[in-house]
Amino acid sequence: MLDEFDERRNRRHQADRRPVLGPEELVRQNMAALGAVVVFVTVLAPLARLVGTLYVLIRLHEAGRPAICAVPSPGPSGCAHGR
């Protein structure tokens, strides 16, 4: 009798073998706010950081190299040595 019960339980668990996501499980357990925090910290915050870094790097690349001038002058380039 116990073997029959175990076999039925194993079959039921094998049918439901899809991976359970952490935030999804937190929502099931009535902790939706904590699930939202987990999603923010693991997905949205790193994505925002990456996008911000790319924005800064792209803007720096578009601006080109700045003219480094040790001695400023009133000329068109602003540098005494002609750069």
N, C-alpha and C positions, 0 to 999 in steps of 0.2 A: 504494500500500500504506500509506503514512504517513497519507494522508487518511482511509482507512478506519479506522485505529487511532484517530485523533483524533476521528472522528465517534462511534465506539463509547464512547470515554472521556467525551465531552461528554454523550451520552445518559445514561450512568450517573450523572454528576454532576447532571444536571438532575432526575433522579428523586429524588435525595436533597437537596432544596433547603430543608428546614426549617431554621430558625435554630438554631445551636448555642449553648447557654448556657455561660457561662464555667465555673461550678462543675461542670456536667455533663462538660465536656471535661477538667477537672482530675481528676475521678474516673476517666474513661477512661484517663488517663495515669498512674494509680496515685498520685495526689496528693490523696486524699480529705480528708486533714486540712486542706490548704490550701484546698480547695473549701469546707469547713465554715467556715473563717475568713472567706472571701470572703462567704459567705451571711450570717454573723453581722454583719460590718461594714457590708454594704450594705442589709440588710433588718432584722434583728432589733434592732440597736443603735439605729438611728433610730426604729424603732417603739416601743421601750422609752422613749426620750427623749420622744416625743410623748405617750405614755400617761401618763408621769410629770408632764409639764407640764400636761396636761388635768386630772389628779387634783388637783394643787395649785390650779389656777385655779378648779375647781369647788368645792373645799372653801373657798377664800377667798370665793367668791361666796355660798355658803350661809351663811357666818358673818355676812355683812352688814358694814356699816361699823363699825369700832371707835369707841368713844366717846373722843374726844381731850379730855383734861382737863389743864389746866395747873396747877390748884390742887385737889388731892384733898380731899374732905370725907367725914365719916362718914355722910352721907345715903344714901338708897336707890340713887341713881344713881352715887354715888361722886365727883361733881363739884360744886364750889362754885357753879357758874353754872346748875345745874339740868338739865343734859342727861342 
